[in-house]
């Protein structure tokens, strides 16, 4: 007896054929961004499979980054992944605008705080050193994509803004990481906190992609540390590698 996920000897699993169908509908534009995908029941009925097979297919579409889940609302077509060129210190906000990406930035919180032991160690400053802390939510086409919290050594803010002719922009709206000469970057998976999940429209403890960046000036002094947490299905990181032979 053939398993349900095989089609009379066909080599492709049944759920994979459903995934291919949904992928083609999305890529072909017949299912536009943020359109609701069919429910598990609807997919099962349309393709003559069990709810379990339908669920596997929809989960596979989501895993490919073509769809996202909204708690208690179902699955929806994802906007294109937002590319973040981690090897470039250029301002990706400007690049996004030039490439026609509808990227918005919402300031969630802005304050000055003393450096705790962890941040003091990262930025090589004494504990208690004043830091400017800004948290921003980035939206792609109105869809929450990632959160960023940036910590900047406060006494260096004016110097950096003047050096880059950016003093006219409000401090909370100004990102300092593009002002650097080089940076150390670490990317990892981790679960979202309840607050992060709410802002990104996800379930708590769902996995996100965290990117940390320690930025230095031309003299090699660290002045900015940022931590981003991305919706995994919307993240795309690119880098240029220099191979030494």
C-alpha positions in Angstrom: 0.0 0.0 0.0 1.4 3.4 -1.0 1.8 6.0 1.7 -0.4 9.0 1.3 2.5 11.3 0.6 3.4 9.4 -2.5 1.5 9.8 -5.7 1.2 6.4 -7.4 4.9 5.8 -7.6 5.8 9.4 -8.3 9.2 10.3 -6.7 8.0 13.7 -5.3 6.3 13.6 -1.9 2.8 14.8 -2.0 3.4 17.6 0.4 6.4 18.8 -1.7 4.1 19.1 -4.8 1.8 21.3 -2.7 4.8 23.4 -1.6 5.8 23.8 -5.2 2.3 24.9 -6.1 2.1 27.5 -3.3 5.6 28.7 -4.1 4.7 29.2 -7.8 1.6 31.1 -6.8 3.6 33.4 -4.5 6.5 34.0 -6.8 4.2 34.5 -9.8 2.4 37.2 -7.9 -1.0 35.4 -7.8 -0.7 35.6 -4.0 0.5 39.1 -3.3 2.3 40.2 -0.1 0.3 39.8 3.1 -2.4 37.7 1.4 -3.7 35.0 3.7 -2.6 31.5 2.6 -5.3 28.7 2.5 -5.9 27.0 5.9 -4.7 23.5 6.6 -8.3 22.3 6.1 -8.6 24.1 2.7 -5.2 22.7 1.5 -6.2 19.2 2.6 -9.5 19.4 0.8 -8.1 20.9 -2.4 -5.3 18.4 -2.7 -6.9 15.3 -1.3 -4.5 14.8 1.6 -4.6 14.7 5.4 -4.5 17.7 7.6 -1.1 16.5 8.7 0.3 16.6 5.2 -1.3 20.0 4.6 0.3 21.3 7.7 3.7 20.0 6.7 3.4 21.7 3.3 2.4 25.1 4.9 5.2 24.8 7.4 7.7 24.1 4.6 6.5 27.3 2.7 7.0 29.3 5.9 10.5 27.7 6.5 11.5 28.9 3.0 10.7 32.5 4.0 7.7 32.8 1.7 5.2 33.1 4.4 4.9 34.2 8.0 2.5 33.3 10.9 0.4 35.7 12.8 -0.8 34.4 16.1 -4.4 33.1 15.9 -4.8 34.6 12.4 -3.1 32.1 10.2 -0.3 32.3 7.6 0.3 35.1 5.2 2.6 35.8 2.2 5.8 37.4 3.3 7.2 40.6 1.7 10.7 40.1 0.0 13.5 39.5 2.4 15.3 42.6 3.5 19.0 42.3 2.5 21.5 43.6 5.2 25.0 43.9 3.8 27.0 43.1 6.9 30.4 43.6 5.3 29.7 47.2 4.4 29.6 50.1 6.7 27.4 52.0 4.3 23.9 53.0 5.6 21.6 50.2 4.5 18.7 52.6 5.0 19.9 54.7 2.1 20.6 51.6 0.0 17.1 50.3 0.7 15.6 53.7 -0.4 17.6 53.8 -3.6 16.5 50.2 -4.4 12.8 51.1 -3.9 12.4 49.2 -0.6 9.5 50.7 1.4 11.5 50.8 4.7 10.2 52.7 7.7 11.8 53.3 11.1 9.9 53.8 14.3 11.7 54.9 17.5 10.4 52.7 20.4 12.5 54.2 23.2 15.4 56.6 23.6 17.3 57.5 26.8 20.7 57.9 28.4 21.8 55.1 30.8 25.0 54.2 32.7 27.0 51.3 31.2 26.5 48.1 33.2 29.4 45.6 33.5 28.5 43.8 30.3 28.3 47.0 28.1 31.3 48.5 29.8 33.3 45.4 28.9 32.1 45.4 25.3 32.8 49.1 24.7 35.9 49.3 26.9 34.7 52.0 29.1 34.3 52.3 32.9 31.1 51.0 34.5 28.7 53.9 34.8 30.0 55.6 31.6 26.9 57.5 30.1 25.6 55.8 27.0 22.9 56.9 24.6 20.4 54.0 24.2 17.9 53.9 21.3 15.6 51.1 20.3 14.1 51.2 16.8 11.6 49.0 15.0 12.2 48.6 11.2 9.2 47.9 9.0 9.4 46.7 5.4 6.2 47.7 3.6 4.5 48.3 6.9 5.5 44.8 8.1 7.6 44.6 11.3 11.0 43.1 10.2 13.6 43.6 12.9 14.3 45.5 16.2 17.6 47.3 16.8 18.9 48.6 20.1 22.0 50.8 19.7 24.3 51.9 22.5 26.7 54.8 21.8 29.2 56.4 24.2 27.4 59.6 24.9 30.4 61.9 25.1 31.3 60.9 21.5 27.9 61.6 20.0 28.5 65.3 19.1 31.9 64.6 17.7 30.6 61.8 15.5 27.7 63.8 14.2 29.8 66.8 13.3 32.4 64.6 11.6 29.7 63.1 9.4 27.7 66.3 8.9 24.7 64.7 10.5 24.2 67.1 13.5 20.9 68.4 12.1 19.1 65.0 12.6 17.5 64.3 16.0 19.7 62.0 18.1 17.0 59.3 18.4 16.7 59.1 14.6 20.4 58.9 13.9 22.0 55.5 13.5 25.7 55.6 14.5 26.9 52.3 13.2 27.4 53.6 9.6 29.9 56.1 11.0 32.4 53.4 11.8 35.7 52.4 10.2 35.3 48.6 10.9 33.2 46.3 13.0 33.0 42.9 14.6 29.7 41.1 13.7 28.2 38.1 15.3 25.0 36.4 14.0 23.1 33.7 15.9 19.7 32.2 16.5 17.9 32.8 19.8 14.3 32.8 21.2 12.4 36.1 21.2 11.5 37.7 24.5 7.9 38.5 25.2 8.4 42.2 24.4 10.3 41.5 21.2 7.7 39.0 20.1 4.9 41.5 20.6 6.6 44.3 18.6 7.5 41.8 15.8 4.0 40.2 15.8 5.3 36.8 16.7 4.7 34.3 19.5 7.0 34.5 22.5 10.0 32.1 22.5 9.8 31.8 18.7 13.2 31.7 17.1 14.6 34.9 15.7 18.0 35.9 14.2 20.2 38.1 16.4 23.0 40.2 14.9 25.4 42.0 17.2 27.8 44.7 15.8 30.7 46.4 17.7 31.7 49.4 15.7 35.2 51.1 15.9 36.6 54.4 14.6 39.7 54.8 12.5 41.9 54.7 15.6 40.4 51.4 16.6 38.4 52.7 19.5 34.9 51.2 20.0 32.1 53.8 20.2 28.9 51.9 19.2 27.4 48.5 20.0 24.1 47.5 18.4 22.0 44.4 18.8 19.3 43.5 16.2 16.7 40.8 16.4 15.1 39.7 13.1 12.1 37.8 12.0 13.9 34.8 10.5 11.8 34.5 7.4 12.5 38.2 6.5 16.3 38.2 7.1 18.9 38.0 4.4 22.6 38.8 5.3 25.2 39.3 2.6 28.9 39.8 2.9 32.0 40.1 0.7 34.7 37.7 1.7 38.4 38.5 1.1 40.3 35.2 0.6 44.0 35.3 1.4 46.1 32.9 -0.7 
